[in-house]
């Protein structure tokens, strides 16, 4: 499943309008008017989920500056 596939599911289920960001070096993957979104997409199953704290904090700070809510989709 690609990031775009994940966005299609999220947009349909939650009636959002996420679009992938064009900057390949962005710390998050998608955004819309209210949110920025980091997608963690794995091809293998892991019983524990690990969130990179530095990326999470950086994205939270960016969301505050943009007056948006930061979401992390695993």
Secondary structure by P-SEA (a helix, b strand, c coil): ccaaaaaaaaaaacccccccccccccccccccccbbbbbbccccccccccccaaaaaaaaaaaaaacbbbbbcc
